[in-house]
Amino acid sequence: MAAAVLSPLAQSIPLDGHALEQTEDAIDSVNIIKGSPNSSAYNDQSVFDQEKDKTTFRQYEDACDRVKNFYKEQHEKQTMDYNTAARQKFAIDLSANPASPPKDEMTIWEAMEKLNTLVDESDPDTDLSQIQHLLQTSEAMRRDGKPRWMQVTGLIHDLGKLLYFYGAKGQWDVVGDTFPVGCAFSDKIILPETFAANPDTTHPVYSTTHGIYSPGCGIENLIMSWGHDEYMYQVCKNQSTLPREGLAMIRYHSFYSWHREGAYHEFMKEGDEELLEAVRAFNPYDLYSKSDDAPSIEELKPYYLELIDEFFPKKTIRW
């Protein structure tokens, strides 16, 4: 099915896919240099990355200014009020907002092809297309014998970047590390001092340690900062048969203050350790697969079309 015509709002926002990818590469470089996570893999420790020299990825010093400027804007603007409005604007479940139809209706593979247009394949800063990056992640999982649901999770985990086409405010509400809103911002979040200008830091409730939550309420009940992770989770939770662990990999793969730094664990309840383990298992494939050889899209497409159909029975997805 052909993708729907973009709304005038989405069309009025200039897109700079090159800048978005450069920012995301810089963000990834910081996460890599901070050290690989405790790699207690979902089934077994990741194998594909054991021979990689992880010091050869982009260096923190080169990315520092871009990362600082990005997070300054993100941390100032990711407020509780903004997140409430974003969830209304991008409501996928029409029962939540009947007046807001989906931004698009298309298959997962069509969404991958649409994402492929975000950065021109002639971009001198990258030799790989968006689809090839997605396939690198899923193929690394496949080689390590990870379950089929995890392979398809790797394939789709970044598709939420379609937000950039649908009226996102900028880069700050599409990519970057994520964190809960509605409670005090942890000092374990990258560049925590840049939250100083966020109005929620002086809110009588949102600035408190637990905010609108309570200890042991469950990690899934936290309202995560808006971006491609949360958007793709919202798309998948009612339109796929992915297990809870797969949904967590999508939703929390950028929640580094939780799965790497140990923050927000007071909100976890029974069963959340399995989600934490799953996200930690996913992380090496997300960070380190970009240096793998370019996969052949045409050779792999039949396998992944079958895999997609297994976990997305509705075929046409509401975006």
Secondary structure by P-SEA (a helix, b strand, c coil): ccccccccccccccccaaaaaaaaaaaaaaaaaaccccccccccccccccccccccccccccaaaaaaaaaaaaaacccaaaaaaaaaaacccccccccccccccccaaaaaaaaaaccccccccccccaaaaaaaaaaaaaaacccaaaaaaaacccccccccccccccccccccbbbbcccccccccccccccccccccccccccccccccccccccccccccccaaaaaaaaccccccccaaaaaaaacccccccccccccccccccaaaaaaaaaaaacccccccccccccccccaaaaaaaaaaaccccccccc
